[in-house]
């Protein structure tokens, strides 16, 4: 049942039912401004109170009216209650609870870092990282939500994006004989130097959410797995782009820990790599970390 059907039913009732006018047969809880419709031995009472609309059904039980059902509509959400006259059954049984949904960003953009150890933040001297110029962007392709309780859900999504890590001091990441290292370019001034790769990411997160006003506030935490491909090490001299290598000993599979918090369609997110970005037996040890902003349409 939805509120449109209720209002349509109320509009059509006069064609086949008699409106209740006898206050003696009305339930005691019915107020004067309530709309009461009598159909056979049942009274249907419609009450409007601000943003809440309630529809109650009473049935004759001996000489008195007994409430057998109540449906409420609040902010577009429907909650139906069934009243059972038995000492062995709880008096109110909820048939429908507020629906929950996942809150992943449709589009996200973040600042990336390459710390040299797991869980740390800031620059990496061995990588000559330029964190202020490093970034990622991406979009969420799809998401899922599995309800656990009134305010908790298990959620997942699939997103695709691209990551750029920039370097300073005229250094580029080069690979020789299968080993990657930071190498200075002599006799030239580099406009910029960076590595880039594409990523497909799948998080599984425990999400708390609560309705505040007209929108949801939410907080989520959980791991994610990502697949990386199409990596390059490139640099610019003036306006000319040079590709140093297409093999940077990138680990194709990575594990992360993610957190996300927001309200309505705006959120902050953070992600820290649990496994190294590069194969540390053949390249400098570094762990990706990102803090960013997401927008949900």
N, C-alpha and C positions, 0 to 999 in steps of 0.2 A: 504494500500500500504506500502511495506517496501523497503529498499534500494536494497535487493537482486532481488526483482521483477523488480525494475527499471533498474538495470544493465542487467538483462536477456532480458527485453523488448528492450533495446538499442542494444543488440547484435543480436536480431532476426529481427529488423526493416528492414535491407537491403534486406531481403528476400521478403518483400511485400510492401516496401515504397521507395521513392526516396529521398536521402539525399539532403538537401537544399544547393545549391551552389550559388544562385543568391542573392547577398547582398542587392539588391534593395527591395526584398520581405521579408527580415528579419526584426524583430522588431528593433527599434533604440537602445534599451538597451542591445542588444546582442553584446558581445565582440568577437574579432577575434578568441580567443582560446576556445570559447564555442562550444559544440557539438549540432548542430541543425538538427532535423529530421522533414521532412514535410510529413504529412499524410492527404490526402484530402485537406481541407481548414484550417488545424491546423498546427502550428509549435510547436514542443516539443524541449525545450532547456535544456540541462544538463550542469551544471557548477560545477566544483570542486574548492573549496577555503579552503585550509588547511584541517581541520577536518570536514568542513561543505560541504555537497552536496545538491544542490538545483535543482529541476525539475520544470520548468515553462511551461505552456501551453498557447499559443496565438491562437486566432481565428480571421479570416478576418471579419472586421466590416466596410463595405463600401470599402474605398480605403486604410484603415490602419489596422494594427494588434493590437488587444486588448487582454491584459492578462486576462485570465478567471480563472486560477488556479495556485497555487504555493505550492509545498511540499518541506520541508527542513528536512534534517537528520543531527542532531548534537549529537555526542557522543551516538549513538544508539537510540536516541529519535526522534520520528517523529512529525512534526508540519505541518498541512496542512492549507492553506489559500485559501479562495474563494473570487474572486473579482466580485462585483455586480455593474453594471452600472445603478444605480437608485439613484436619489437625496433623496429618502425617506428611504434608507437602508444604514447602515454603510458600507463603502467600503471594509473593511476587516472583515471577520467572521472567528474566530478560531474554527476549528472542533475538535482538539485534544490538550490537555494540558499535561504537564509533569506529569507522574504518580508518586504518593506518596506511600510510604510503611512504615510500622511500624518498629521501631528499638529497639527490645527487645533482651537481651543477650541470646544466645544459652546456654551458661554456665555462672554461676555467683558464686562468693565467696566473703563473707564479714565478717567483725568484728562486733560482737554483744555486746550490753550493756543492762543493766537492771536498768535504773534510777528509782528513787522512785516517780517521778511525771511526768505528761504529758509535753512533750516538753523539758525536761531538759537532760543534758548529764553528763557522769561521773559515778563513782561508787555509789553503794547503800549500806550503812552501815547496814541497817536492813537485807538485803539479803546476806551480806558478799560476794558480787559478785566479781569475778576475771575476769574483762573485757578483759584483755590482752590475755586470753586463751579461750575466748568465740567466737564462729563463726557460720556461716551458709553456706550452699552450695545448689545449685539447678540447674535445667534445665528448659527451656521454651519448652512446648509441642506444642503450636500453638499460632498464633497471627492474629489479624484483623486490617484493616485500612479503615477508612471512610474519604474521602477527604472533606475538608471544604472550602479551597481556594488554591491558588497556593503554599503556604508555610505552611498551617495549616491543621492538620488532627486530628480526634478523633480515638484513638487506644485502643486496648484491647489485652490481652493475657491470657494464662493459664499456670502456672508454678507449679512445684512440687519440694520440697526440704526438708532439715532436719536442725534443729537448735539445738545447744548445748550451754548451759549457765553454766559456771564453777564457783565454790565457793572456798573460802580460809579459813584459820584458823581452819581446821579440822571440818567444819560445813557441814551438809547434810540437805536436805529438806525432812522432814518426816511428815507423816500424822497419827494422832491419834484421834479417835472418830470423824472423818470427818473434823478435823481442821489441816491445814498444817502449819508448822513453821520450822525455822532454828534451828537445834539441834546439839550441839557439840558431837563428838564421844570421849569418855574418854578412856584413857589408850592405845590408838592406834595412829599411825601416818598415816594419809591418803595421798596416792600418788596423788589422784585427786578425786574431788567430783563434780557432775554436774546433771543437768536435761536435758532431750532431748525430742523432739517431731517432728513429721512429719507435713508438711504444704502443703496445696493446695491453691494457691493464684490467684486472679482474679483482676487485676488493670483496671481502665478506665481512660485514660490520654489524655490531650490535648497536642499535639506535634507540635512544630515548626521545620521545616527542610529546609535546603538550600543547593543547589549543590555548592560545592567549589572544584575546580579542578575536579578530577574523582570520588569523593565520597561525601556523604552527611554529613553535620554538623547538629546536632539535639539537641533539648532541650525539655523535657517533664515534666509535672506536673499533679498530679491527685490523687484521692483516690484509695484504694484497699481494698478488702475484702478477708479474708483468713479463711480456715477451718483447725483446728488443731486436731491431733489424735495421738495415740500410744505414750503417754507420759510415762516417767520413771524418777525416781530419783535413781541414782547409785553412787557408790564410789569404789575406789580401795584401798586395803591394800596390799602393795607389788604388786605381779602379779595377785592377786585374786580379781575378780570383784564381788561386792555385790549389789543386787537390794534392795533399801530401801523401795520403794513403787511404784505401778503403778497408783496411784491416787494422783495427786498433786493439785487438784482443778483447773485444767486448764480450762480457758474459751474456748470452742470449736470454737467460732466465734470471729474474731477480725477485727477491722477497722484500717486502716493506712493512712498516707499521704506520697506519694512517689515523688521523683524527679530523673531525669536521664538526663545526658548530655554526648555527645561524638562526635566522628568523625570516619567515616568508620565503622570498626568492633570492636572498643574499646570504652568503656564507663565507667563513674563513676555513682554510684547510691547511694541514701540515702533513708531510710524509717524510719518513726517514728510512734509508736503506738498511736492511739487516744483513744483506750479502753485498760483496764489493761489486762495483760497476764493471771493472776490468779484471781479467785473469791475473791475480796478483803474483803468480809465478813467472809471468811474462810481461808485466806492466806495473806501473806504480799503483800502490794500494790507495783506493779512494771509495767513498760511499756517498751516493747521491742523497741530497736533502733539499726539500722544497717547502716554501711557505707561500700561499697564494690566496686568491679571491675567486669565488665562483658565483655564477648567476644562473638561476633556475627559471625557465619560462613556463 
